[in-house]
Amino acid sequence: MAAECLPVREEEHWALKMKVKWTKLGMVFFLLLSCVMTGCFIWQYRLPKAIPADAPVAENVKEENMCPRFPEPVPLQHPIPVLMDALDKARKTWSSDYEFQNAVNTRLNSRIASLSKIFPTLMLYKLWEDGKVDSLDDPLGKYVKNFTVKNPLAKRRNTDQTSRGIKEAQSHISSVTLRRMVSQLSGLPRRLRGTTLLWKGNTEAAVGLLQDDVLVADPGTKCHYSNLAFSLLAHVIAENVAGMDYQQWVSENILQPLGMEDTGFEISPQIQRRMAVGVYSSGQPAPLYDLGWYRPSGQMYSTPADMAKLVMMLLGVFYHPVLQPDTLKTMLTPVFRCETSYFANQTGTPWEVNEHLGYDIIRKDGDLDGFSASVSLVPRLKLGLVILMAGIKPENEDLVAKTYNYLIPAMESAFRNAPRVLIAPPNADPYVGYFTYSNLTFYEIKTDTDGVLSLQQFGPQVESMVPMKYRTLKLSYLQDRVFKVVFENEYPCKMKVDAASVSLESQDGQLFNFYIFNKKGLSPGFDVPGLNTYKVARISRKPVFN
């Protein structure tokens, strides 16, 4: 699905290479702050003040599902036993059907087929980040002359016959945007008519062929796989925006900065000597085709070690970033939900996105005569997987999903059991004391032995609704007078007491913004903007409840 073979022939698995070094090559996972959830703190529940002293102490509380739903990635000490065990189980399931090479040569070259499409996408985002591309939603026609293509499926709004032709042509040009081209939403055909993936033409000729061609879908309305879209975008943007050859730009701006020394386009005799041998189902070796003008869509070769560097960069954990964090976040965000007939639930730039075990698996697969490849990411877990194979993928079996069946629970367990990373403020004194929200709910902030702030909620209503073990939260220092709420252990997402309910999930990850210190060097209160909670005020002493 991710790419097409050249001559249509069945292929055969010959050798299997999967990167399994968890220290620096295989499964990639690192720290990142978890998502901030919405909701309201306990103090937002405006409850009566006058509560009898003998109010029940959280006896009828019903705990529901445990949170956080997704564990926060934190630094882990290597080796990680639970992950090693998961990798061993995954290897065993693979070796039951395939010969698994335990001593994998992570620098053996292999064709990566449609994984090559990641690189035109990176180029687009980098040029956009640098301000050389004005918008990801710019029409391609802004960057290349004479680009037109028929769009008979577009909805017509203009019925004026005198200007209809001109306006329709402009609509067809503007609807084929850069973002749609790298997310399989452009409506462009799979290839230029009358061409194969071996076509040796140029971009000017390609634009000429499109002028009398037809979009297969109205852009932005349907997922349709197109090698043409990626190749056309790569050549146009490189030549007319970056001002250089596409392959040169990729080498200078991606491969060299990431140290991907064993990745490229040209399959020289030297590279061939280090190339895995792709095979067909007959056992015959597959030739190493040159894809010509379609090179951006599937020509590249790489190694597991090099692809691991790319995965780490995409997850935002490589020492040399190619894109800024916000840009990476945009690139990893799904764009469109596809029809059931498409092979992925959602499409991204340039990803296929499917849900597995509650997580979005962002992946790109590729198949080219004699070779198969897959790179996938689980951004929430900072986890990545690279599979390069000489031969074809097994039928009716998803090796990526099969492997994640072991890896995802292992990483969840490792992160949930890891100690939380808590940061103490430079000086805790201005924050320590008692506070109240509208004299309805009350909090005591104090320091632990390690200087980290802890906030304990108290008062008659809290004691009647929240079990003791969930009343204390940690406040981890972020920057000047700003703290983040952290639960050290799992907690019930929501607790119900009779008709009332308390959402602990809504508290996790919220930010406290303390006020500027007064003349006594104390903060007079704090806000929690994410919960629309303001003017939580300092009080002089702990209140006494009658």
C-alpha positions in Angstrom: 0.0 0.0 0.0 2.7 2.4 1.0 4.5 2.2 -2.4 4.1 0.2 -5.6 6.3 -2.5 -7.1 7.7 -1.9 -10.5 7.0 -5.1 -12.6 4.0 -6.7 -10.9 5.4 -9.9 -9.5 5.1 -11.7 -6.1 8.1 -11.3 -3.8 9.6 -13.6 -1.2 11.0 -13.0 2.2 14.7 -13.6 2.1 16.3 -11.9 5.1 14.9 -10.0 8.0 16.6 -7.1 9.7 15.1 -5.3 12.7 17.0 -2.9 14.9 16.8 -4.1 18.5 19.4 -2.2 20.3 17.5 -0.4 23.0 20.4 1.8 24.1 20.8 4.0 21.0 19.5 2.3 17.8 16.3 0.3 18.4 13.3 1.4 20.3 13.5 5.1 20.9 12.0 6.7 24.0 12.8 9.8 25.9 11.4 12.5 28.2 8.7 15.0 27.3 6.1 16.7 29.4 2.7 15.0 29.1 -0.4 16.7 27.8 -2.3 19.2 30.0 -5.8 18.1 30.7 -8.9 20.2 31.1 -11.4 20.3 33.9 -11.6 21.9 37.3 -9.9 21.5 40.7 -11.8 20.4 43.8 -12.0 24.0 44.9 -14.2 24.8 41.9 -17.0 22.8 43.4 -18.8 25.5 45.3 -20.1 23.6 48.3 -21.8 24.9 51.5 -19.4 26.2 54.2 -21.5 25.1 57.2 -20.7 21.4 57.5 -21.2 19.4 60.8 -18.0 18.3 62.4 -19.0 14.7 62.2 -19.3 14.7 58.4 -18.5 11.3 56.9 -14.8 10.8 55.9 -14.9 9.7 52.3 -16.6 6.4 53.1 -19.0 6.3 50.1 -16.6 7.3 47.4 -16.7 5.3 44.3 -13.5 5.2 42.3 -13.6 4.8 38.6 -10.9 4.2 36.0 -7.3 4.9 37.1 -5.3 7.8 35.6 -3.2 9.1 34.1 -4.6 7.3 31.0 -1.2 7.9 29.3 1.9 7.8 31.5 4.3 10.7 31.2 7.7 9.8 29.6 10.5 10.3 32.1 14.2 9.5 32.0 14.8 5.8 32.5 17.9 4.0 33.6 19.3 1.5 31.0 19.0 -1.4 30.7 15.3 -1.5 31.2 14.3 -5.0 32.3 10.7 -4.8 31.3 11.6 -3.6 27.8 14.3 -6.2 27.4 11.7 -8.9 28.3 9.3 -7.4 25.7 11.9 -7.3 23.0 12.8 -10.9 23.7 9.1 -12.0 23.5 8.7 -10.0 20.2 11.8 -11.8 18.7 10.4 -15.2 19.7 7.1 -14.5 18.0 8.9 -13.4 14.8 11.3 -16.3 14.8 8.4 -18.8 14.9 7.8 -17.9 11.3 10.9 -16.2 10.1 14.6 -16.6 10.4 15.6 -13.8 12.8 19.2 -12.5 12.8 20.2 -11.9 16.4 23.5 -10.4 15.3 21.9 -7.7 13.1 24.3 -5.6 11.1 22.7 -2.2 11.7 24.8 -0.6 9.0 23.8 -2.9 6.2 22.1 -0.9 3.5 18.5 -1.6 2.4 16.1 0.2 0.1 13.5 2.1 2.2 11.0 2.6 -0.7 8.2 5.0 0.3 9.9 5.9 3.6 11.7 8.3 1.1 8.5 10.4 1.3 9.4 11.5 4.8 12.2 13.7 3.3 10.2 15.9 0.9 7.9 16.5 3.9 10.8 17.5 6.1 12.0 19.8 3.4 8.5 21.5 3.2 8.3 22.0 7.0 11.9 23.3 7.2 11.4 25.8 4.5 8.1 26.9 6.1 9.8 27.2 9.5 12.5 29.3 7.9 9.9 31.6 6.3 10.8 30.6 2.7 7.4 29.0 2.2 4.7 31.4 3.3 2.1 28.8 4.3 1.7 25.0 4.3 -1.7 25.7 2.7 -0.2 27.7 -0.2 -1.3 26.3 -3.6 1.4 24.6 -5.6 0.7 27.0 -8.4 2.2 29.8 -6.4 5.6 28.2 -6.8 5.5 26.8 -10.4 4.3 28.3 -13.6 1.6 26.9 -15.8 0.4 24.4 -13.2 -3.2 23.4 -14.1 -5.2 20.2 -13.9 -8.8 19.3 -14.5 -11.0 18.8 -11.4 -14.4 17.6 -12.6 -15.4 16.6 -9.1 -15.2 20.0 -7.6 -18.4 21.7 -6.4 -19.3 24.5 -8.7 -20.3 27.8 -7.2 -20.1 30.2 -10.1 -22.7 29.9 -12.9 -21.6 33.0 -14.9 -20.7 31.5 -18.2 -18.5 34.4 -19.2 -16.1 34.0 -16.3 -16.8 30.4 -15.3 -13.8 28.8 -17.2 -11.3 31.2 -15.6 -12.6 30.9 -12.1 -12.8 27.1 -12.3 -9.2 26.9 -13.5 -8.1 29.2 -10.6 -10.1 27.0 -8.2 -8.4 23.8 -9.5 -4.9 25.4 -9.0 -5.5 26.7 -5.5 -7.1 23.6 -4.2 -3.9 21.5 -4.8 -2.0 22.8 -1.7 1.4 21.9 -0.4 0.0 20.3 2.8 -2.5 18.2 0.8 0.2 17.0 -1.4 2.2 15.5 1.5 -0.8 14.1 3.2 -2.4 12.1 0.3 -5.2 14.6 -0.1 -4.2 16.4 -3.2 -6.4 14.3 -5.5 -3.4 13.9 -7.9 -3.2 10.6 -9.7 -0.8 7.9 -8.4 1.5 8.7 -11.3 1.7 10.9 -14.4 -0.3 9.3 -17.2 1.7 7.2 -19.6 4.6 6.9 -17.1 6.1 4.3 -14.8 8.2 4.8 -11.8 11.2 4.6 -14.1 10.3 7.8 -16.0 13.3 9.9 -16.8 11.5 13.2 -17.5 11.8 16.5 -15.8 9.5 18.8 -13.8 8.6 21.0 -16.7 7.5 18.0 -18.7 5.5 16.7 -15.7 3.6 20.0 -15.4 2.9 19.8 -19.1 1.5 16.3 -18.8 -0.8 17.4 -16.0 -2.4 20.2 -18.0 -4.7 17.7 -19.7 -4.9 15.2 -16.8 -7.7 14.8 -14.3 -7.7 14.9 -10.5 -9.1 11.6 -9.1 -10.6 13.3 -6.1 -11.6 16.8 -5.2 -8.6 18.0 -3.1 -9.1 17.8 0.6 -12.0 15.5 0.5 -10.6 12.0 0.1 -7.4 10.0 0.9 -5.8 8.9 -2.3 -2.2 7.6 -2.5 0.0 9.5 -5.0 3.7 9.1 -5.7 3.2 11.9 -8.2 2.3 14.4 -5.5 5.5 13.9 -3.5 7.8 13.9 -6.4 6.2 17.0 -7.9 6.3 18.9 -4.6 9.9 17.9 -3.9 11.2 19.0 -7.3 9.2 22.3 -7.4 10.0 23.4 -3.9 13.7 22.5 -4.1 14.3 24.2 -7.4 12.0 27.2 -7.1 12.2 27.9 -3.3 15.4 26.4 -2.0 17.2 27.1 -5.2 19.0 23.8 -5.5 18.6 20.2 -6.5 16.3 18.2 -4.3 18.9 15.5 -3.4 21.5 18.2 -2.6 19.1 19.9 -0.3 18.2 16.7 1.6 21.9 15.8 1.9 22.9 19.2 3.3 20.0 19.9 5.5 18.9 16.5 6.8 21.4 13.7 6.3 24.6 15.6 7.2 23.2 17.3 10.3 21.8 14.0 11.6 24.9 12.1 10.8 23.0 9.7 8.5 26.2 8.7 6.6 24.8 5.5 5.2 21.6 7.0 3.7 21.3 8.4 0.2 19.9 8.2 -3.3 22.8 7.1 -5.6 23.3 3.3 -5.5 27.0 3.3 -6.5 29.0 0.1 -6.9 30.4 0.7 -3.4 26.9 1.0 -2.0 25.8 -2.1 -3.8 28.5 -4.1 -2.1 27.0 -3.2 1.3 23.3 -3.6 0.1 21.1 -6.4 1.3 19.9 -8.5 -1.6 16.2 -8.1 -2.3 14.4 -11.2 -3.7 11.2 -12.1 -5.4 9.0 -15.1 -4.4 10.8 -17.2 -7.0 14.1 -16.7 -5.0 15.5 -14.6 -7.8 17.3 -11.4 -6.7 15.5 -8.1 -7.5 17.3 -5.5 -9.6 18.1 -2.1 -8.0 16.0 0.1 -10.2 16.6 3.8 -10.5 13.3 5.7 -10.2 14.4 8.7 -12.2 12.1 11.7 -11.7 10.1 9.8 -9.1 13.2 9.4 -6.9 11.7 11.6 -4.0 8.9 9.1 -3.7 10.9 5.9 -3.2 14.6 5.9 -4.4 16.4 6.1 -1.1 18.4 3.5 0.8 19.4 3.5 4.5 20.3 1.4 7.5 18.6 0.6 10.8 21.1 2.8 12.6 20.6 5.8 10.4 16.8 5.5 10.5 17.0 5.3 14.3 18.6 8.8 14.2 15.7 10.0 12.0 13.2 8.6 14.5 14.9 10.2 17.4 14.8 13.6 15.6 11.1 13.2 14.8 10.4 12.4 18.5 12.3 15.6 19.5 15.0 13.8 21.4 18.0 13.9 19.1 21.0 16.1 20.0 20.8 17.9 16.6 17.2 19.0 15.9 16.2 19.6 12.3 12.8 21.1 13.1 11.7 23.1 16.2 9.3 21.4 18.7 6.2 23.2 17.5 6.9 22.3 13.9 7.5 18.7 14.8 4.2 18.7 16.7 2.4 20.0 13.6 4.1 17.4 11.4 3.1 14.5 13.7 -0.6 15.6 14.0 -3.1 13.6 11.9 -4.7 15.7 9.2 -7.8 13.9 7.9 -9.9 10.9 8.7 -10.0 8.6 5.7 -12.8 6.5 4.2 -13.0 2.9 5.3 -11.8 1.8 1.9 -8.4 3.4 2.5 -5.7 1.4 4.2 -5.3 3.8 7.1 -7.8 5.3 9.5 -6.2 8.7 9.2 -3.6 10.4 7.0 -0.9 12.8 8.1 2.2 14.5 6.6 3.3 12.0 5.3 2.0 9.4 7.7 -0.7 6.7 7.8 -2.2 6.8 11.3 -4.0 4.0 13.0 -5.0 3.5 16.7 -3.5 0.5 18.5 -3.9 -0.2 22.2 -5.3 3.2 22.8 -2.4 5.1 21.1 -2.1 6.7 17.7 0.6 4.8 15.8 2.1 7.2 13.2 3.8 5.2 10.6 5.1 5.1 7.1 5.5 1.8 5.2 7.2 1.1 1.9 7.5 -1.8 -0.6 9.7 -1.8 -3.7 10.8 -4.9 -5.7 12.5 -7.2 -3.2 12.4 -4.9 -0.2 10.0 -3.8 2.5 10.4 -1.1 5.1 8.5 0.5 8.0 9.1 3.3 10.4 6.6 4.0 13.1 6.2 6.3 16.1 4.2 6.4 19.3 4.7 10.0 20.3 2.9 9.8 23.6 5.5 7.2 24.8 8.5 8.6 22.9 8.7 5.1 21.3 9.8 4.3 17.8 10.3 1.2 15.7 12.3 0.6 12.5 11.9 -2.5 10.4 13.9 -3.0 7.2 13.4 -6.3 5.3 15.0 -7.9 2.3 11.9 -9.6 0.8 8.2 -9.0 1.2 6.1 -8.5 4.3 4.1 -11.5 5.4 0.5 -11.6 4.2 -2.3 -11.0 6.6 0.0 -10.1 9.4 1.0 -6.7 10.7 4.5 -7.0 12.1 4.4 -3.5 13.4 1.2 -4.0 15.4 2.5 -7.4 16.5 5.7 -5.9 17.9 3.8 -3.0 19.6 1.6 -5.6 21.4 4.7 -6.2 23.5 6.5 -2.8 23.5 3.6 -0.5 24.4 2.6 -2.3 27.7 6.3 -2.6 28.6 6.9 1.1 28.1 3.7 2.0 30.0 4.9 -0.1 32.9 8.4 1.4 32.9 7.1 4.9 32.9 4.4 4.3 35.5 6.8 2.7 37.9 9.6 5.3 37.4 10.0 8.0 40.1 8.4 11.3 39.1 10.8 14.1 38.2 10.0 16.9 40.6 11.9 20.2 40.8 12.2 22.3 43.9 12.0 26.1 43.7 15.1 28.2 44.3 13.5 29.4 47.6 10.3 27.7 48.9 9.6 30.3 51.7 7.4 32.7 49.6 5.0 29.9 48.8 4.6 28.1 52.1 1.4 28.7 54.1 -2.4 28.4 54.1 -4.6 29.5 51.2 -8.4 29.5 50.4 -10.6 29.9 47.4 -13.5 32.1 48.4 -13.4 30.8 51.9 -14.9 27.5 50.5 -12.0 25.2 50.1 -8.6 25.3 51.8 -5.0 24.4 51.0 -1.8 24.0 53.0 1.5 24.4 51.0 4.6 23.1 52.7 8.0 21.7 51.6 9.2 18.1 51.6 12.6 17.1 52.8 13.9 17.6 49.2 12.6 21.1 49.0 9.7 20.3 46.6 6.4 21.9 47.4 3.4 19.8 48.3 -0.2 21.0 48.4 -2.7 19.4 50.8 -6.3 20.0 50.3 -8.4 20.0 53.5 -11.7 21.1 55.0 -15.0 19.4 55.8 -16.1 18.9 52.2 -12.7 17.6 51.0 -12.6 15.1 53.9 -16.1 13.9 53.0 -15.3 13.4 49.3 -11.7 12.7 48.8 -9.7 9.8 50.4 -6.7 10.9 52.3 -4.2 9.4 49.9 -5.5 11.6 47.1 -5.6 14.9 49.0 -1.9 15.8 48.6 -0.4 17.0 45.3 3.1 17.9 44.3 4.0 21.2 42.8 7.0 21.0 40.5 8.8 24.2 39.7 8.9 25.3 36.1 9.9 29.0 36.0 9.5 32.2 38.0 6.6 31.7 40.3 5.0 29.0 38.0 4.5 25.4 39.1 3.0 22.3 37.6 0.7 19.9 39.5 2.1 16.3 39.6 0.6 13.2 41.0 3.3 10.8 42.2 1.2 7.7 41.8 -1.9 6.5 39.9 -5.2 7.9 40.9 -8.9 7.5 40.1 -9.8 9.6 37.1 -13.1 10.6 38.7 -14.6 9.8 42.1 -18.3 9.9 42.8 -20.0 10.5 46.2 -23.7 10.1 45.9 -24.8 12.7 43.3 -21.5 14.7 43.5 -18.3 13.9 41.6 -14.7 15.0 41.8 -12.4 14.9 38.8 -8.8 14.2 39.9 -7.8 13.9 36.2 -8.6 17.5 35.7 -6.1 18.5 38.3 -3.1 16.6 36.8 -0.7 18.8 35.0 -2.4 22.1 35.7 -0.3 25.2 36.3 -0.1 27.4 39.4 0.8 31.0 38.8 1.8 32.6 42.1 1.5 36.4 42.6 4.4 38.7 42.9 5.8 38.7 46.5 4.7 41.3 49.0 6.9 43.4 51.3 7.2 40.4 53.6 8.6 38.3 50.8 5.5 36.1 50.6 3.2 35.4 47.6 -0.3 36.6 48.5 -2.0 34.0 46.4 -2.2 32.2 43.1 -4.3 31.6 40.0 -4.9 28.5 38.0 -5.7 29.9 34.5 -6.3 26.6 32.8 -9.2 26.0 35.2 -10.5 29.6 35.1 -9.7 29.8 38.8 -8.4 33.1 40.2 -7.7 34.9 43.5 -6.8 31.9 45.6 -5.8 34.0 48.6 -3.2 33.5 51.4 -4.7 33.4 54.9 -2.7 34.0 58.1 -3.4 30.7 59.8 -5.1 27.3 59.5 -8.9 27.7 59.9 -10.8 26.0 62.6 -14.1 24.3 61.5 -17.0 24.1 64.0 
